[in-house]
Amino acid sequence: MKNTIAAVMTASLALVPVSCVWAQGNPGASPSTATEHPDEIVRMHQQVAAANREYNREVAAAKKVYDHKKAEAKKKRDAAVEVAHSGVSQ
């Protein structure tokens, strides 16, 4: 599970610069918010904020998967405990 999360985060971080280069290399596209501001430092902060938003989105998705798997495991455990308890009372 940790390897999957790490792979997803690594892939997303690798794609962030590619999407920025593509947007800057395509003059026919509408200007993105990161390239609208004339100040280089402001653009850098906007790009960092965009990367953080993407990271947070992917972490939230991974947490949902984790919570789902955890709930499934809990159901299995509870069923096994119920079987064990019913076997003792007889």
ChimeraX commands (.cxc) that place a marker at each C-alpha (Angstrom):
marker #1 position 0.00,0.00,0.00 radius 0.5
marker #1 position 2.82,2.40,0.88 radius 0.5
marker #1 position 4.55,1.56,-2.40 radius 0.5
marker #1 position 1.40,2.35,-4.36 radius 0.5
marker #1 position 0.97,5.70,-2.66 radius 0.5
marker #1 position 4.63,6.54,-3.20 radius 0.5
marker #1 position 4.38,5.60,-6.88 radius 0.5
marker #1 position 1.28,7.74,-7.40 radius 0.5
marker #1 position 2.88,10.74,-5.68 radius 0.5
marker #1 position 6.12,10.33,-7.64 radius 0.5
marker #1 position 4.26,10.10,-10.94 radius 0.5
marker #1 position 2.14,13.15,-10.17 radius 0.5
marker #1 position 5.16,15.19,-9.17 radius 0.5
marker #1 position 6.91,14.13,-12.36 radius 0.5
marker #1 position 3.93,15.28,-14.44 radius 0.5
marker #1 position 3.64,18.74,-12.87 radius 0.5
marker #1 position 6.67,20.22,-14.69 radius 0.5
marker #1 position 5.60,18.58,-17.97 radius 0.5
marker #1 position 2.17,20.21,-17.83 radius 0.5
marker #1 position 3.74,23.59,-17.04 radius 0.5
marker #1 position 6.15,23.29,-19.98 radius 0.5
marker #1 position 3.35,22.28,-22.30 radius 0.5
marker #1 position 1.24,25.26,-21.27 radius 0.5
marker #1 position 4.14,27.64,-21.78 radius 0.5
marker #1 position 5.17,26.06,-25.09 radius 0.5
marker #1 position 1.70,26.38,-26.63 radius 0.5
marker #1 position 1.20,30.05,-27.61 radius 0.5
marker #1 position -2.33,29.42,-28.94 radius 0.5
marker #1 position -3.60,28.30,-25.54 radius 0.5
marker #1 position -5.21,30.72,-23.15 radius 0.5
marker #1 position -2.74,31.97,-20.55 radius 0.5
marker #1 position -2.77,30.05,-17.30 radius 0.5
marker #1 position -2.88,31.75,-13.94 radius 0.5
marker #1 position 0.76,30.85,-13.32 radius 0.5
marker #1 position 1.94,32.75,-16.40 radius 0.5
marker #1 position -0.37,35.75,-16.11 radius 0.5
marker #1 position 1.55,37.55,-13.41 radius 0.5
marker #1 position 4.68,39.41,-14.57 radius 0.5
marker #1 position 6.60,38.76,-11.33 radius 0.5
marker #1 position 8.71,35.60,-11.48 radius 0.5
marker #1 position 8.51,34.96,-7.73 radius 0.5
marker #1 position 4.72,35.23,-7.74 radius 0.5
marker #1 position 4.55,32.74,-10.62 radius 0.5
marker #1 position 6.84,30.41,-8.68 radius 0.5
marker #1 position 4.56,30.61,-5.61 radius 0.5
marker #1 position 1.53,29.95,-7.80 radius 0.5
marker #1 position 3.20,26.88,-9.26 radius 0.5
marker #1 position 4.13,25.63,-5.79 radius 0.5
marker #1 position 0.54,26.18,-4.65 radius 0.5
marker #1 position -0.75,24.26,-7.68 radius 0.5
marker #1 position 1.64,21.38,-6.92 radius 0.5
marker #1 position 0.48,21.36,-3.29 radius 0.5
marker #1 position -3.18,21.28,-4.36 radius 0.5
marker #1 position -2.50,18.32,-6.67 radius 0.5
marker #1 position -0.60,16.54,-3.90 radius 0.5
marker #1 position -3.44,17.12,-1.42 radius 0.5
marker #1 position -5.98,15.85,-3.97 radius 0.5
marker #1 position -4.01,12.65,-4.50 radius 0.5
marker #1 position -3.44,12.12,-0.78 radius 0.5
marker #1 position -7.18,12.50,-0.20 radius 0.5
marker #1 position -7.85,9.89,-2.90 radius 0.5
marker #1 position -5.31,7.54,-1.34 radius 0.5
marker #1 position -6.90,8.02,2.09 radius 0.5
marker #1 position -10.29,7.08,0.65 radius 0.5
marker #1 position -8.81,3.85,-0.72 radius 0.5
marker #1 position -7.13,3.19,2.62 radius 0.5
marker #1 position -10.35,3.81,4.55 radius 0.5
marker #1 position -12.27,1.51,2.21 radius 0.5
marker #1 position -9.72,-1.30,2.59 radius 0.5
marker #1 position -9.63,-0.78,6.34 radius 0.5
marker #1 position -13.43,-1.05,6.53 radius 0.5
marker #1 position -13.35,-4.29,4.54 radius 0.5
marker #1 position -10.70,-5.74,6.85 radius 0.5
marker #1 position -12.73,-4.69,9.90 radius 0.5
marker #1 position -15.80,-6.48,8.55 radius 0.5
marker #1 position -13.78,-9.67,8.03 radius 0.5
marker #1 position -12.30,-9.40,11.53 radius 0.5
marker #1 position -15.69,-8.76,13.10 radius 0.5
marker #1 position -17.16,-11.76,11.29 radius 0.5
marker #1 position -14.30,-13.98,12.47 radius 0.5
marker #1 position -14.70,-12.74,16.04 radius 0.5
marker #1 position -18.44,-13.41,15.88 radius 0.5
marker #1 position -17.81,-16.96,14.67 radius 0.5
marker #1 position -15.28,-17.47,17.47 radius 0.5
marker #1 position -17.68,-16.16,20.09 radius 0.5
marker #1 position -20.56,-18.29,18.84 radius 0.5
marker #1 position -18.33,-21.37,18.94 radius 0.5
marker #1 position -17.39,-20.77,22.60 radius 0.5
marker #1 position -20.96,-20.38,23.86 radius 0.5
marker #1 position -22.06,-23.78,22.55 radius 0.5
marker link #1:1,2 radius 0.2
marker link #1:2,3 radius 0.2
marker link #1:3,4 radius 0.2
marker link #1:4,5 radius 0.2
marker link #1:5,6 radius 0.2
marker link #1:6,7 radius 0.2
marker link #1:7,8 radius 0.2
marker link #1:8,9 radius 0.2
marker link #1:9,10 radius 0.2
marker link #1:10,11 radius 0.2
marker link #1:11,12 radius 0.2
marker link #1:12,13 radius 0.2
marker link #1:13,14 radius 0.2
marker link #1:14,15 radius 0.2
marker link #1:15,16 radius 0.2
marker link #1:16,17 radius 0.2
marker link #1:17,18 radius 0.2
marker link #1:18,19 radius 0.2
marker link #1:19,20 radius 0.2
marker link #1:20,21 radius 0.2
marker link #1:21,22 radius 0.2
marker link #1:22,23 radius 0.2
marker link #1:23,24 radius 0.2
marker link #1:24,25 radius 0.2
marker link #1:25,26 radius 0.2
marker link #1:26,27 radius 0.2
marker link #1:27,28 radius 0.2
marker link #1:28,29 radius 0.2
marker link #1:29,30 radius 0.2
marker link #1:30,31 radius 0.2
marker link #1:31,32 radius 0.2
marker link #1:32,33 radius 0.2
marker link #1:33,34 radius 0.2
marker link #1:34,35 radius 0.2
marker link #1:35,36 radius 0.2
marker link #1:36,37 radius 0.2
marker link #1:37,38 radius 0.2
marker link #1:38,39 radius 0.2
marker link #1:39,40 radius 0.2
marker link #1:40,41 radius 0.2
marker link #1:41,42 radius 0.2
marker link #1:42,43 radius 0.2
marker link #1:43,44 radius 0.2
marker link #1:44,45 radius 0.2
marker link #1:45,46 radius 0.2
marker link #1:46,47 radius 0.2
marker link #1:47,48 radius 0.2
marker link #1:48,49 radius 0.2
marker link #1:49,50 radius 0.2
marker link #1:50,51 radius 0.2
marker link #1:51,52 radius 0.2
marker link #1:52,53 radius 0.2
marker link #1:53,54 radius 0.2
marker link #1:54,55 radius 0.2
marker link #1:55,56 radius 0.2
marker link #1:56,57 radius 0.2
marker link #1:57,58 radius 0.2
marker link #1:58,59 radius 0.2
marker link #1:59,60 radius 0.2
marker link #1:60,61 radius 0.2
marker link #1:61,62 radius 0.2
marker link #1:62,63 radius 0.2
marker link #1:63,64 radius 0.2
marker link #1:64,65 radius 0.2
marker link #1:65,66 radius 0.2
marker link #1:66,67 radius 0.2
marker link #1:67,68 radius 0.2
marker link #1:68,69 radius 0.2
marker link #1:69,70 radius 0.2
marker link #1:70,71 radius 0.2
marker link #1:71,72 radius 0.2
marker link #1:72,73 radius 0.2
marker link #1:73,74 radius 0.2
marker link #1:74,75 radius 0.2
marker link #1:75,76 radius 0.2
marker link #1:76,77 radius 0.2
marker link #1:77,78 radius 0.2
marker link #1:78,79 radius 0.2
marker link #1:79,80 radius 0.2
marker link #1:80,81 radius 0.2
marker link #1:81,82 radius 0.2
marker link #1:82,83 radius 0.2
marker link #1:83,84 radius 0.2
marker link #1:84,85 radius 0.2
marker link #1:85,86 radius 0.2
marker link #1:86,87 radius 0.2
marker link #1:87,88 radius 0.2
marker link #1:88,89 radius 0.2
marker link #1:89,90 radius 0.2
view
